[in-house]
Amino acid sequence: MGFMPPSVLCSNLVKLMPGATLYRFGMLSSTMHMAWFGLSLDG
Protein backbone atom coordinates (compact mmCIF):
# COMPACT_ATOMS: atom_id res chain seq x y z
CA MET A 1 0.00 0.00 0.00
CA GLY A 2 1.38 3.39 -0.87
CA PHE A 3 0.46 7.05 -1.29
CA MET A 4 1.48 8.28 -4.73
CA PRO A 5 1.40 11.75 -6.32
CA PRO A 6 -1.16 12.46 -9.05
CA SER A 7 1.52 12.24 -11.75
CA VAL A 8 1.97 8.47 -11.22
CA LEU A 9 0.04 6.17 -13.56
CA CYS A 10 -1.02 2.71 -12.42
CA SER A 11 -1.77 -0.45 -14.35
CA ASN A 12 -4.75 -2.77 -14.05
CA LEU A 13 -2.74 -4.92 -11.59
CA VAL A 14 -3.33 -2.56 -8.66
CA LYS A 15 -6.28 -1.09 -6.77
CA LEU A 16 -6.68 2.69 -6.91
CA MET A 17 -8.52 5.15 -4.66
CA PRO A 18 -8.70 8.43 -6.60
CA GLY A 19 -8.82 11.51 -4.38
CA ALA A 20 -7.89 9.59 -1.22
CA THR A 21 -6.59 11.69 1.67
CA LEU A 22 -3.67 11.05 4.00
CA TYR A 23 -6.26 10.44 6.74
CA ARG A 24 -7.85 7.62 4.74
CA PHE A 25 -4.44 6.16 3.91
CA GLY A 26 -3.58 6.21 7.62
CA MET A 27 -6.83 4.48 8.51
CA LEU A 28 -6.37 1.72 5.93
CA SER A 29 -2.78 1.07 6.95
CA SER A 30 -3.40 1.15 10.71
CA THR A 31 -2.97 -1.87 12.96
CA MET A 32 -6.61 -1.63 14.09
CA HIS A 33 -7.91 -1.78 10.50
CA MET A 34 -5.65 -4.75 9.69
CA ALA A 35 -6.91 -6.59 12.79
CA TRP A 36 -10.57 -5.90 11.87
CA PHE A 37 -10.01 -6.91 8.25
CA GLY A 38 -8.37 -10.17 9.35
CA LEU A 39 -11.34 -10.95 11.61
CA SER A 40 -13.88 -10.12 8.92
CA LEU A 41 -12.25 -12.66 6.57
CA ASP A 42 -12.48 -15.44 9.16
CA GLY A 43 -16.23 -15.15 9.68
C-alpha positions as CSV (number, residue, x, y, z in Angstrom):
1,M,0.0,0.0,0.0
2,G,1.4,3.4,-0.9
3,F,0.5,7.0,-1.3
4,M,1.5,8.3,-4.7
5,P,1.4,11.7,-6.3
6,P,-1.2,12.5,-9.0
7,S,1.5,12.2,-11.8
8,V,2.0,8.5,-11.2
9,L,0.0,6.2,-13.6
10,C,-1.0,2.7,-12.4
11,S,-1.8,-0.5,-14.4
12,N,-4.8,-2.8,-14.0
13,L,-2.7,-4.9,-11.6
14,V,-3.3,-2.6,-8.7
15,K,-6.3,-1.1,-6.8
16,L,-6.7,2.7,-6.9
17,M,-8.5,5.1,-4.7
18,P,-8.7,8.4,-6.6
19,G,-8.8,11.5,-4.4
20,A,-7.9,9.6,-1.2
21,T,-6.6,11.7,1.7
22,L,-3.7,11.1,4.0
23,Y,-6.3,10.4,6.7
24,R,-7.9,7.6,4.7
25,F,-4.4,6.2,3.9
26,G,-3.6,6.2,7.6
27,M,-6.8,4.5,8.5
28,L,-6.4,1.7,5.9
29,S,-2.8,1.1,7.0
30,S,-3.4,1.2,10.7
31,T,-3.0,-1.9,13.0
32,M,-6.6,-1.6,14.1
33,H,-7.9,-1.8,10.5
34,M,-5.7,-4.7,9.7
35,A,-6.9,-6.6,12.8
36,W,-10.6,-5.9,11.9
37,F,-10.0,-6.9,8.3
38,G,-8.4,-10.2,9.3
39,L,-11.3,-11.0,11.6
40,S,-13.9,-10.1,8.9
41,L,-12.3,-12.7,6.6
42,D,-12.5,-15.4,9.2
43,G,-16.2,-15.2,9.7
